Amino acid sequence: MTDVKRRSLLRGLLATVAAGAGLLTSHAVLAARPKEAVAAENPDDALNGLLGTKTREADAGIKLKVPEIAENGAVVPVTVESDREDIESISILVPGNPNSLTASFDLGPGTLGLVSTRIKMGKTSKVIAVAETKDKVICATKEVKVTIGGCGG
């Protein structure tokens, strides 16, 4: 029982320290996102709800690493990386999922533009990595073939 209390304390402490250091904003700690972005069924509506724009341009300044074939759509590894120093947020969208916005990360000033996570994919689809900079929204896209669906499929 003591281990559970200690873990909860450490998790809360780490979130508080990260928010205080500017690495995470308070809404990132609480995982809050606009409802229209989370509920959107297509990437354009999700981006409009999240960033206030549907416009994005392909850019070599953002790199998306995903497998070409995902044997299990329930755990598809995704890494998004950028060498640019002005990245404010990174989002991952999957148009083939019931809700396109799969993940979104706010980055603090001076934070390395790198996120790595695992996502669920219901079927073969594109994976879109979007990075918001101070002056534009850039993206990279790759197709992932899913052999076993992960969103209830």
One Martini backbone bead per residue (centre of mass of N, CA, C, O) as a GRO file, in nm:
protein
  153
    1MET     BB    1   0.055   0.064  -0.018
    2THR     BB    2   0.300   0.257  -0.009
    3ASP     BB    3   0.376   0.249  -0.313
    4VAL     BB    4   0.126   0.397  -0.419
    5LYS     BB    5   0.170   0.664  -0.269
    6ARG     BB    6   0.453   0.720  -0.381
    7ARG     BB    7   0.377   0.729  -0.681
    8SER     BB    8   0.174   0.959  -0.662
    9LEU     BB    9   0.369   1.165  -0.551
   10LEU     BB   10   0.580   1.153  -0.781
   11ARG     BB   11   0.392   1.226  -1.014
   12GLY     BB   12   0.302   1.504  -0.902
   13LEU     BB   13   0.586   1.622  -0.870
   14LEU     BB   14   0.678   1.599  -1.167
   15ALA     BB   15   0.451   1.773  -1.288
   16THR     BB   16   0.513   2.028  -1.124
   17VAL     BB   17   0.807   2.066  -1.214
   18ALA     BB   18   0.757   2.075  -1.520
   19ALA     BB   19   0.565   2.319  -1.510
   20GLY     BB   20   0.763   2.514  -1.356
   21ALA     BB   21   0.993   2.482  -1.592
   22GLY     BB   22   0.822   2.485  -1.881
   23LEU     BB   23   0.783   2.196  -2.020
   24LEU     BB   24   0.487   2.225  -1.915
   25THR     BB   25   0.174   2.290  -1.935
   26SER     BB   26  -0.105   2.280  -1.753
   27HIS     BB   27  -0.283   2.140  -1.979
   28ALA     BB   28  -0.082   1.904  -2.023
   29VAL     BB   29  -0.100   1.780  -1.742
   30LEU     BB   30  -0.431   1.750  -1.779
   31ALA     BB   31  -0.504   1.676  -2.084
   32ALA     BB   32  -0.618   1.922  -2.240
   33ARG     BB   33  -0.862   1.960  -2.504
   34PRO     BB   34  -1.037   2.045  -2.752
   35LYS     BB   35  -1.327   1.900  -2.844
   36GLU     BB   36  -1.311   1.949  -3.158
   37ALA     BB   37  -1.036   1.798  -3.185
   38VAL     BB   38  -1.103   1.519  -3.054
   39ALA     BB   39  -1.382   1.467  -3.233
   40ALA     BB   40  -1.252   1.462  -3.493
   41GLU     BB   41  -1.260   1.285  -3.817
   42ASN     BB   42  -1.049   1.494  -3.936
   43PRO     BB   43  -0.756   1.665  -3.971
   44ASP     BB   44  -0.860   1.952  -4.031
   45ASP     BB   45  -1.050   1.977  -3.784
   46ALA     BB   46  -0.839   1.914  -3.569
   47LEU     BB   47  -0.645   2.152  -3.634
   48ASN     BB   48  -0.851   2.379  -3.604
   49GLY     BB   49  -0.914   2.313  -3.300
   50LEU     BB   50  -0.608   2.325  -3.200
   51LEU     BB   51  -0.464   2.577  -3.397
   52GLY     BB   52  -0.662   2.744  -3.608
   53THR     BB   53  -0.571   2.548  -3.856
   54LYS     BB   54  -0.539   2.369  -4.181
   55THR     BB   55  -0.264   2.463  -4.252
   56ARG     BB   56  -0.005   2.274  -4.422
   57GLU     BB   57   0.347   2.181  -4.466
   58ALA     BB   58   0.581   2.026  -4.614
   59ASP     BB   59   0.885   1.921  -4.427
   60ALA     BB   60   1.225   1.841  -4.365
   61GLY     BB   61   1.215   1.944  -4.048
   62ILE     BB   62   1.042   1.674  -4.029
   63LYS     BB   63   1.039   1.354  -3.859
   64LEU     BB   64   0.899   1.028  -3.940
   65LYS     BB   65   0.868   0.729  -3.731
   66VAL     BB   66   0.743   0.436  -3.890
   67PRO     BB   67   0.608   0.159  -3.975
   68GLU     BB   68   0.502   0.005  -4.262
   69ILE     BB   69   0.432  -0.246  -4.070
   70ALA     BB   70   0.162  -0.339  -3.855
   71GLU     BB   71   0.084  -0.618  -3.675
   72ASN     BB   72  -0.032  -0.417  -3.437
   73GLY     BB   73  -0.263  -0.156  -3.392
   74ALA     BB   74  -0.234  -0.117  -3.069
   75VAL     BB   75   0.110  -0.087  -3.121
   76VAL     BB   76   0.238   0.198  -3.262
   77PRO     BB   77   0.533   0.326  -3.331
   78VAL     BB   78   0.626   0.680  -3.265
   79THR     BB   79   0.846   0.928  -3.419
   80VAL     BB   80   0.919   1.276  -3.357
   81GLU     BB   81   1.143   1.506  -3.538
   82SER     BB   82   1.335   1.819  -3.471
   83ASP     BB   83   1.584   2.078  -3.526
   84ARG     BB   84   1.414   2.292  -3.459
   85GLU     BB   85   1.377   2.572  -3.222
   86ASP     BB   86   1.044   2.660  -3.285
   87ILE     BB   87   0.891   2.440  -3.136
   88GLU     BB   88   0.566   2.413  -2.972
   89SER     BB   89   0.430   2.157  -3.126
   90ILE     BB   90   0.311   1.808  -3.131
   91SER     BB   91   0.126   1.607  -3.368
   92ILE     BB   92  -0.096   1.317  -3.409
   93LEU     BB   93  -0.243   1.176  -3.708
   94VAL     BB   94  -0.538   0.955  -3.802
   95PRO     BB   95  -0.764   0.924  -4.053
   96GLY     BB   96  -0.861   0.607  -3.994
   97ASN     BB   97  -0.973   0.704  -3.741
   98PRO     BB   98  -1.241   0.810  -3.566
   99ASN     BB   99  -1.012   0.992  -3.434
  100SER     BB  100  -0.752   1.174  -3.551
  101LEU     BB  101  -0.653   1.265  -3.279
  102THR     BB  102  -0.394   1.101  -3.097
  103ALA     BB  103  -0.166   1.333  -3.039
  104SER     BB  104  -0.039   1.594  -2.800
  105PHE     BB  105   0.242   1.833  -2.769
  106ASP     BB  106   0.377   2.058  -2.550
  107LEU     BB  107   0.647   2.289  -2.582
  108GLY     BB  108   0.898   2.435  -2.443
  109PRO     BB  109   1.139   2.640  -2.414
  110GLY     BB  110   1.423   2.462  -2.530
  111THR     BB  111   1.295   2.215  -2.642
  112LEU     BB  112   1.313   1.923  -2.778
  113GLY     BB  113   1.202   1.800  -3.099
  114LEU     BB  114   1.077   1.522  -2.924
  115VAL     BB  115   0.872   1.230  -2.984
  116SER     BB  116   0.747   0.925  -2.816
  117THR     BB  117   0.513   0.663  -2.909
  118ARG     BB  118   0.197   0.492  -2.885
  119ILE     BB  119  -0.049   0.376  -3.112
  120LYS     BB  120  -0.369   0.354  -3.253
  121MET     BB  121  -0.491   0.137  -3.526
  122GLY     BB  122  -0.767   0.026  -3.717
  123LYS     BB  123  -0.614   0.086  -3.998
  124THR     BB  124  -0.506   0.154  -4.283
  125SER     BB  125  -0.288   0.449  -4.286
  126LYS     BB  126  -0.210   0.752  -4.227
  127VAL     BB  127   0.057   0.941  -4.081
  128ILE     BB  128   0.053   1.258  -3.904
  129ALA     BB  129   0.297   1.505  -3.858
  130VAL     BB  130   0.275   1.798  -3.643
  131ALA     BB  131   0.433   2.124  -3.643
  132GLU     BB  132   0.452   2.404  -3.439
  133THR     BB  133   0.538   2.724  -3.510
  134LYS     BB  134   0.561   3.061  -3.504
  135ASP     BB  135   0.478   3.077  -3.847
  136LYS     BB  136   0.404   2.756  -3.881
  137VAL     BB  137   0.286   2.446  -4.033
  138ILE     BB  138   0.427   2.127  -4.018
  139CYS     BB  139   0.486   1.814  -4.215
  140ALA     BB  140   0.449   1.450  -4.202
  141THR     BB  141   0.406   1.149  -4.413
  142LYS     BB  142   0.279   0.806  -4.357
  143GLU     BB  143   0.228   0.480  -4.445
  144VAL     BB  144   0.029   0.225  -4.268
  145LYS     BB  145   0.017  -0.118  -4.236
  146VAL     BB  146  -0.253  -0.307  -4.104
  147THR     BB  147  -0.320  -0.637  -3.986
  148ILE     BB  148  -0.420  -0.557  -3.687
  149GLY     BB  149  -0.653  -0.409  -3.526
  150GLY     BB  150  -0.690  -0.156  -3.243
  151CYS     BB  151  -1.003  -0.026  -3.276
  152GLY     BB  152  -1.191  -0.295  -3.246
  153GLY     BB  153  -1.065  -0.498  -3.501
   0.00000   0.00000   0.00000
